[in-house]
């Protein structure tokens, strides 16, 4: 994985502390929250000697990878590559090494972004532009508003990442809903970060509950692998994966019938999310709707 730090040893040290949570760390974290700091800021202060490491987004993500590997007692050995070029939140398109945020923000701007994207993706992007993208989060605003109008403070707490505090804020503020991004900003507090609220609102839109997440956790999170595309030259490698995988590898959605719960429910949620996106795209670009089960696997030559 990429990181601003570029030093796996330091990232691993932080992951150890966050996974074990020694008493001194927990005491400092509680004090920071009591002082009114957001959780990320309180955690950063609790690990003062690693403050610089915890101020960088890719370092934080990498630490979560390392924590997961430790929790699973995995044999995977992690490596990190130092991030170069633009910062994580930089949305300007530069000559080299622009951020993923910049690519997402400018995804519809051709030909400016093409040098930042692998050449074998160019044709796919050009063919799909103004048919399936660009789609922004605000394009889901009306769907979310309709969903929220049917919810109560109690019913909202059933969804993943929705606390009682957030549920109350959603109900109290929903009459002031203009669009999704504006609503996230309206709900944001020191304790409720933008990312947390964004996840919660999309969980509500997609109907993903706390019980769904607990079922997934109990099954190890991954109940199947779904093939979206491959290079034809790698067909032998694909066969090897299917032969050795410990979970079903779905090359056809009709094979989803072999899944047991909660894998079957996970696949249905996957298909629903894809169809919802397709619905928004077809409405925006006035194109024909294609059900996810009709989508073809992408083959690169």
C-alpha positions as CSV (number, residue, x, y, z in Angstrom):
1,X,0.0,0.0,0.0
2,X,1.0,3.6,-0.5
3,X,1.8,5.9,2.5
4,X,3.1,9.4,3.1
5,X,5.5,7.9,5.7
6,X,7.0,5.2,3.5
7,X,8.4,3.4,6.6
8,X,6.6,0.1,7.4
9,X,8.3,-0.2,10.8
10,X,6.8,3.1,12.1
11,X,3.4,2.2,10.8
12,X,3.5,-1.2,12.4
13,X,4.4,0.3,15.8
14,X,1.3,2.6,15.6
15,X,-0.8,-0.4,14.5
16,X,0.4,-2.4,17.6
17,X,-0.6,0.4,20.0
18,X,-4.0,0.9,18.4
19,X,-4.7,-2.8,18.3
20,X,-3.6,-3.5,21.9
21,X,-4.9,-0.1,23.3
22,X,-2.7,0.2,26.4
23,X,-4.3,2.0,29.4
24,X,-2.2,5.1,29.0
25,X,-3.4,5.5,25.4
26,X,-7.0,5.0,26.4
27,X,-6.8,7.5,29.2
28,X,-5.3,10.1,26.9
29,X,-7.9,9.4,24.2
30,X,-10.8,9.7,26.7
31,X,-9.4,13.1,27.9
32,X,-9.2,14.4,24.3
33,X,-12.8,13.5,23.6
34,X,-13.8,15.1,26.9
35,X,-12.0,18.2,25.9
36,X,-14.2,18.4,22.8
37,X,-11.8,17.1,20.2
38,X,-13.0,14.9,17.3
39,X,-12.1,11.2,17.5
40,X,-9.2,11.5,14.9
41,X,-7.8,14.6,16.7
42,X,-8.1,13.0,20.1
43,X,-6.3,9.8,18.8
44,X,-3.6,11.9,17.2
45,X,-3.0,13.7,20.5
46,X,-3.0,10.4,22.5
47,X,-0.2,9.3,20.2
48,X,1.8,12.5,20.4
49,X,5.1,11.0,19.3
50,X,3.4,9.7,16.1
51,X,1.4,12.9,15.5
52,X,2.9,13.5,12.1
53,X,2.2,9.9,11.0
54,X,-1.4,10.2,12.1
55,X,-2.0,13.5,10.3
56,X,-1.7,11.8,6.8
57,X,-4.6,10.0,5.2
58,X,-2.8,7.2,3.5
59,X,-0.7,6.5,6.7
60,X,-4.0,6.1,8.6
61,X,-5.5,3.7,6.0
62,X,-2.3,1.7,5.9
63,X,-2.4,1.4,9.7
64,X,-5.9,-0.1,9.4
65,X,-4.6,-2.7,7.0
66,X,-1.9,-3.6,9.5
67,X,-4.4,-3.8,12.4
68,X,-6.6,-6.1,10.3
69,X,-3.6,-8.4,9.5
70,X,-2.7,-8.6,13.2
71,X,-6.3,-9.3,14.2
72,X,-6.6,-12.1,11.7
73,X,-3.2,-13.5,12.5
74,X,-2.5,-13.4,8.8
75,X,0.6,-14.7,7.0
76,X,0.5,-11.7,4.6
77,X,3.6,-9.6,4.8
78,X,2.9,-5.9,4.3
79,X,5.0,-3.5,2.3
80,X,4.6,0.2,1.8
81,X,5.5,2.6,-1.0
82,X,6.1,6.2,-0.3
83,X,3.4,8.5,-1.8
84,X,4.8,11.1,-4.1
85,X,3.4,14.1,-5.9
86,X,0.0,15.7,-5.0
87,X,-1.5,15.4,-1.5
88,X,-4.5,13.2,-0.8
89,X,-7.0,16.0,-0.8
90,X,-5.4,18.0,-3.7
91,X,-8.0,18.3,-6.5
92,X,-5.8,20.0,-9.1
93,X,-4.6,18.0,-12.1
94,X,-0.8,18.3,-12.3
95,X,1.7,17.0,-14.8
96,X,2.6,13.9,-12.8
97,X,1.3,12.0,-9.8
98,X,-2.0,13.8,-9.2
99,X,-4.2,12.4,-6.4
100,X,-7.2,10.1,-6.8
101,X,-9.3,12.9,-5.4
102,X,-8.2,15.0,-8.4
103,X,-9.0,12.3,-10.9
104,X,-12.5,11.8,-9.3
105,X,-13.1,15.6,-9.3
106,X,-12.1,15.9,-12.9
107,X,-13.2,12.5,-14.3
108,X,-15.3,14.1,-17.0
109,X,-12.6,16.4,-18.2
110,X,-10.9,14.9,-21.3
111,X,-8.2,15.0,-22.4
112,X,-6.7,16.6,-19.3
113,X,-7.0,13.5,-17.1
114,X,-5.9,10.8,-19.6
115,X,-2.2,11.1,-18.9
116,X,-3.0,10.3,-15.2
117,X,-4.8,7.1,-16.1
118,X,-3.4,3.8,-17.5
119,X,-3.5,3.7,-21.3
120,X,-5.5,0.5,-21.4
121,X,-8.4,2.3,-19.6
122,X,-8.6,5.2,-22.1
123,X,-11.0,3.5,-24.6
124,X,-13.2,2.3,-21.8
125,X,-13.5,5.8,-20.3
126,X,-14.1,7.4,-23.7
127,X,-16.8,4.9,-24.5
128,X,-18.6,5.3,-21.1
129,X,-18.4,9.0,-20.7
130,X,-21.9,10.6,-20.6
131,X,-23.4,7.1,-20.5
132,X,-22.4,5.8,-17.1
133,X,-20.3,8.6,-15.7
134,X,-19.5,11.2,-14.4
135,X,-21.9,10.7,-11.4
136,X,-21.5,12.8,-8.3
137,X,-22.8,12.1,-4.8
138,X,-25.5,14.9,-5.1
139,X,-27.1,12.9,-7.9
140,X,-28.4,10.6,-5.2
141,X,-30.0,13.4,-3.3
142,X,-33.6,12.9,-4.2
143,X,-33.4,9.2,-3.5
144,X,-32.0,9.8,-0.1
145,X,-34.5,12.5,0.8
146,X,-37.4,10.2,-0.1
147,X,-35.9,7.5,2.1
148,X,-35.3,9.8,5.0
149,X,-38.9,11.0,5.0
150,X,-40.1,7.5,5.9
151,X,-37.7,7.1,8.8
152,X,-38.0,7.9,12.5
153,X,-35.3,8.4,15.2
154,X,-35.7,4.9,16.3
155,X,-35.8,3.2,12.9
156,X,-32.6,5.1,11.8
157,X,-30.6,3.6,14.6
158,X,-31.0,0.2,13.0
159,X,-28.7,1.2,10.1
160,X,-24.9,0.7,10.2
161,X,-22.9,3.7,11.6
162,X,-26.0,5.6,12.7
163,X,-25.8,6.5,16.4
164,X,-28.8,7.8,18.4
165,X,-27.2,11.3,18.2
166,X,-26.9,11.1,14.4
167,X,-30.4,9.8,14.1
168,X,-31.8,12.7,16.1
169,X,-29.8,15.2,14.0
170,X,-31.1,13.7,10.8
171,X,-34.7,13.9,11.8
172,X,-34.3,17.4,13.3
173,X,-32.5,18.7,10.2
174,X,-34.2,16.9,7.3
175,X,-36.6,19.7,6.5
176,X,-33.5,21.7,5.6
177,X,-32.2,19.1,3.2
178,X,-31.2,20.7,-0.1
179,X,-28.8,18.1,-1.5
180,X,-26.6,15.3,-0.1
181,X,-23.4,17.3,0.3
182,X,-25.1,20.2,1.9
183,X,-26.9,17.8,4.3
184,X,-23.7,16.2,5.4
185,X,-22.2,19.6,6.2
186,X,-25.4,20.5,8.1
187,X,-25.1,17.3,10.2
188,X,-21.3,17.6,10.9
189,X,-20.1,18.1,14.4
190,X,-16.8,17.7,16.2
191,X,-17.8,14.2,17.2
192,X,-19.5,13.3,13.8
193,X,-17.0,13.6,11.0
194,X,-17.8,14.1,7.3
195,X,-16.7,10.6,6.4
196,X,-18.7,9.0,9.2
197,X,-21.9,10.8,8.2
198,X,-21.4,10.1,4.5
199,X,-21.0,6.4,5.2
200,X,-24.1,6.4,7.4
201,X,-26.3,8.2,4.9
202,X,-25.4,5.7,2.1
203,X,-26.0,2.8,4.5
204,X,-29.5,4.2,5.0
205,X,-30.0,4.7,1.2
206,X,-28.8,1.1,0.5
207,X,-30.7,-0.4,3.5
208,X,-27.5,-1.8,5.2
209,X,-28.2,-2.4,8.8
210,X,-26.1,-3.1,11.9
211,X,-27.4,-6.6,11.8
212,X,-26.2,-7.0,8.2
213,X,-22.7,-5.9,9.3
214,X,-22.7,-8.3,12.3
215,X,-23.7,-11.2,10.0
216,X,-20.9,-10.3,7.6
217,X,-18.4,-10.0,10.5
218,X,-19.4,-13.4,11.9
219,X,-18.7,-15.0,8.5
220,X,-15.3,-13.3,8.0
221,X,-16.7,-10.5,5.8
222,X,-15.9,-12.2,2.5
223,X,-18.3,-14.9,1.4
224,X,-17.6,-14.8,-2.4
225,X,-15.4,-13.1,-5.0
226,X,-17.0,-11.7,-8.1
227,X,-15.1,-11.3,-11.3
228,X,-15.6,-8.0,-13.0
229,X,-12.9,-8.1,-15.7
230,X,-9.6,-9.7,-16.7
231,X,-7.0,-9.9,-19.4
232,X,-7.5,-12.7,-21.9
233,X,-3.8,-13.7,-21.5
234,X,-4.3,-14.3,-17.8
235,X,-7.0,-16.9,-18.3
236,X,-4.8,-19.7,-16.9
237,X,-4.2,-17.6,-13.8
238,X,-7.9,-17.0,-13.4
239,X,-8.5,-20.8,-13.5
240,X,-5.8,-21.3,-10.9
241,X,-7.6,-18.8,-8.6
242,X,-10.9,-20.6,-9.0
243,X,-9.3,-24.0,-8.3
244,X,-7.5,-22.8,-5.1
245,X,-9.9,-20.2,-3.7
246,X,-11.5,-21.0,-0.3
247,X,-14.6,-19.0,-1.3
248,X,-16.8,-19.2,-4.5
249,X,-15.5,-17.2,-7.4
250,X,-18.5,-15.9,-9.4
251,X,-17.9,-15.5,-13.1
252,X,-21.7,-15.6,-13.8
253,X,-24.3,-14.1,-11.5
254,X,-26.5,-17.2,-12.0
255,X,-23.9,-19.0,-9.9
256,X,-25.0,-16.8,-6.9
257,X,-27.6,-19.5,-6.3
258,X,-24.9,-21.7,-4.7
259,X,-24.2,-19.2,-2.0
260,X,-25.4,-19.6,1.6
261,X,-26.4,-16.9,4.0
262,X,-25.1,-14.3,4.6
263,X,-23.3,-14.5,1.2
264,X,-26.6,-14.5,-0.7
265,X,-27.7,-11.4,1.1
266,X,-24.4,-9.7,0.4
267,X,-24.7,-10.5,-3.3
268,X,-28.2,-9.1,-3.4
269,X,-27.0,-5.9,-1.7
270,X,-24.2,-5.7,-4.3
271,X,-26.6,-6.0,-7.1
272,X,-29.0,-3.5,-5.6
273,X,-26.2,-0.9,-5.2
274,X,-25.2,-1.4,-8.9
275,X,-28.8,-1.1,-10.1
276,X,-29.3,2.0,-8.1
277,X,-26.2,3.6,-9.6
278,X,-27.4,2.5,-13.1
279,X,-30.8,4.1,-12.4
280,X,-29.2,7.4,-11.5
281,X,-26.9,7.3,-14.6
282,X,-29.6,6.5,-17.0
283,X,-31.8,9.2,-15.7
284,X,-29.0,11.8,-15.9
285,X,-27.8,10.8,-19.4
286,X,-31.1,9.6,-20.9
287,X,-29.7,6.2,-21.7
288,X,-31.2,2.7,-21.6
289,X,-31.2,0.9,-18.2
290,X,-29.2,-2.3,-18.1
291,X,-29.8,-4.6,-15.1
292,X,-26.6,-5.6,-13.3
293,X,-27.3,-9.2,-14.1
294,X,-27.1,-8.3,-17.8
295,X,-23.8,-6.6,-17.6
296,X,-20.9,-8.3,-19.3
297,X,-17.5,-9.1,-17.8
298,X,-14.8,-6.8,-19.2
299,X,-12.1,-8.5,-21.2
300,X,-8.9,-6.6,-21.9
301,X,-6.8,-7.8,-24.9
